[in-house]
Structure formats: C-alpha cells, structure tokens
Amino acid sequence: MSNTPMPVLYQTDLFMPRYDAREGANWFLMVSPFNLGTGYWSGGVINQNLAVLARKAVDGRADTWMSLSAREVESQELGCRAAVGDTVVMGLGMGWAAANAALRPEVTRVTVVEMDPEVIGLIDELAVFSQLPPEAAAKIQVIHGDAMTFTPDRPADTLLADIWLPLNGDERVAQVQTMAANTGAKRVYFWGQEMVIARRARALGVELTTETVARIIDEMGLPLIGPEWTNYPELIALAANRWLQDA
Ligand SMILES: C[S@@+](CC[C@H](N)C(=O)[O-])C[C@H]1O[C@@H](n2cnc3c(N)ncnc32)[C@H](O)[C@@H]1O
C-alpha cells in the first residue's frame, strides 16, 4: 500500500470570487469542476470549481497565469493577510489579491497596476469587485500601466507584486527592488519570494531558521512581509521542497 496521503478538499477562509467562463482575443477564463493539485505548502489537494485565467500562446497552447488553486492562493496569502494602509498591487490577474487586500479593514486604498487592457476589461466584465461589500470595492482603483515604472501619488504602505508567469526567476529581486523604490513601500510581498530565500540558503549551505531567513532578507534590502509568522522558515522549506527549481 502507498504511504502517499489522500488529497483533501482545499478550503480557505479567504474570499474566492465567482468567475464565469469567458474568452477574449488573447486571454480566457475557464472553470474546472474538479482538479487534483499540490498546494504551495500544503500537500495533495482537490480544487473544486477551479477558476483559471490563461493566455493563449502559440501553437494552440495556453499559459496559466493565475487560478484559485491552493498553490496560487497559498503563495500569495501571507501578503494579502498582512496588507495595511495604502496598498499597491502589481498585476491584476483575476483580481484575487486585490479583492482580499481590500477586504481588510486595515487597508485604506488598493491601487492595482495592470499592463494588459484586455485583462482589465475581462475582470470588469466579470464584475469581480462588485462581489465585494461596497466599502471594500470602493477602495479599489485599477490603473493601466507598467509595474516597473508606476509611481503612486503618495508612498505606499504595502506593495504586493505578482506580474510573473513562472514561480522561479533570476531577475525577480532586482525587479521588486525597482517597484519598492518607485512606490516607497514600507512593506513588500512578492510572488515566489520563498523560492528566492530557499535558493539563497542552499547556496550558502545553511538551514532555514529564523536567523538565516532574517539574514537573507536583509541581504535583499527589501522590507519583506513573512518573518512575522513564527513558522515562516518551515513554510519556506515546505514550499521549496515542492516548487524550487535551481534554474
Ligand atoms: C499572475 S497574474 C496576477 C494575479 C493576481 N495576483 C491575482 O491575485 O489574481 C499577473 C498579471 O500581471 C500582469 N503583468 C505582467 N507584467 C506586467 C507589468 N510589467 N506591469 C503590470 N502588469 C503586468 C499580467 O498581465 C497579469 O494580469
């Protein structure tokens, strides 16, 4: 008999908007009734009614940019759960991170910067933010712009950055440093930051502990959200064991 644990139904207390299937020129949204997957740090899961945002690629393939799977939600949730004040979200995608940030009473304003007008139109058409209580929806403003150059009218309290297709990327820290400098953000969470931390720990040949994680974050020069969770080193290790690529 296999020792592999049975997948469990993925559930979260975070807000999961409803999405209908839609097809645009370059992007489409689909809903899969049942999907088996692996969380970012949780194990095998069943994702039910899984909404997926994909971009059409060459030769009829499609690239999944965002979904409401356990992997995507867990890999952004620490940032959403810690957002405060004036929050800048880089990359609209399905509007999930923006919606969850806006739901926090501690968040006063959510500015979402999205490069692709078709994505902005799709999320508007699907009335994603209209599903929020009016006071949360009123906090959100979507701006058509480039995350790499966007500068807000006043310094941000929180920056949530997620503009990438692959989870692992060499250029990521430099890009986030640029976004952090442009927005003046006091706190930052970026997609895949755990991969960066784990990869650096491997390169240094050190275990992931509170001290080594703090040292690595310090090296990055970014005021990262994460270390306030006492189990952050263990979460990084779990995610890295599943998702870290050395390339
Ligand atoms: C992974 S999705 C974001 C998912 C989002 N965090 C959510 O919770 O639904 C990435 C988004 O970033 C956008 N994007 C990519 N590069 C960008 C850039 N330089 N500036 C602004 N948006 C960008 C993509 O068009 C896409 O909508």
PDBQT file of the ligand as one rigid body, heavy atoms in Angstrom, charges set to zero:
ROOT
HETATM    1  C1  LIG A 301      -0.083  36.215 -12.103  1.00  0.00    +0.000 C 
HETATM    2  S1  LIG A 301      -1.140  37.456 -12.682  1.00  0.00    +0.000 S 
HETATM    3  C2  LIG A 301      -1.591  38.292 -11.186  1.00  0.00    +0.000 C 
HETATM    4  C3  LIG A 301      -2.538  37.517 -10.343  1.00  0.00    +0.000 C 
HETATM    5  C4  LIG A 301      -3.069  38.336  -9.196  1.00  0.00    +0.000 C 
HETATM    6  N1  LIG A 301      -2.076  38.465  -8.159  1.00  0.00    +0.000 N 
HETATM    7  C5  LIG A 301      -4.339  37.742  -8.622  1.00  0.00    +0.000 C 
HETATM    8  O1  LIG A 301      -4.387  37.567  -7.408  1.00  0.00    +0.000 OA
HETATM    9  O2  LIG A 301      -5.285  37.459  -9.347  1.00  0.00    +0.000 OA
HETATM   10  C6  LIG A 301      -0.005  38.553 -13.401  1.00  0.00    +0.000 C 
HETATM   11  C7  LIG A 301      -0.633  39.777 -14.039  1.00  0.00    +0.000 C 
HETATM   12  O3  LIG A 301       0.394  40.734 -14.220  1.00  0.00    +0.000 OA
HETATM   13  C8  LIG A 301       0.229  41.372 -15.464  1.00  0.00    +0.000 C 
HETATM   14  N2  LIG A 301       1.537  41.943 -15.827  1.00  0.00    +0.000 N 
HETATM   15  C9  LIG A 301       2.611  41.310 -16.365  1.00  0.00    +0.000 A 
HETATM   16  N3  LIG A 301       3.626  42.170 -16.496  1.00  0.00    +0.000 NA
HETATM   17  C10 LIG A 301       3.203  43.375 -16.028  1.00  0.00    +0.000 A 
HETATM   18  C11 LIG A 301       3.793  44.648 -15.870  1.00  0.00    +0.000 A 
HETATM   19  N4  LIG A 301       5.065  44.879 -16.224  1.00  0.00    +0.000 N 
HETATM   20  N5  LIG A 301       3.055  45.636 -15.360  1.00  0.00    +0.000 NA
HETATM   21  C12 LIG A 301       1.766  45.437 -14.981  1.00  0.00    +0.000 A 
HETATM   22  N6  LIG A 301       1.149  44.260 -15.087  1.00  0.00    +0.000 NA
HETATM   23  C13 LIG A 301       1.848  43.226 -15.602  1.00  0.00    +0.000 A 
HETATM   24  C14 LIG A 301      -0.299  40.269 -16.367  1.00  0.00    +0.000 C 
HETATM   25  O4  LIG A 301      -0.957  40.810 -17.497  1.00  0.00    +0.000 OA
HETATM   26  C15 LIG A 301      -1.234  39.538 -15.406  1.00  0.00    +0.000 C 
HETATM   27  O5  LIG A 301      -2.522  40.088 -15.436  1.00  0.00    +0.000 OA
ENDROOT
TORSDOF 0
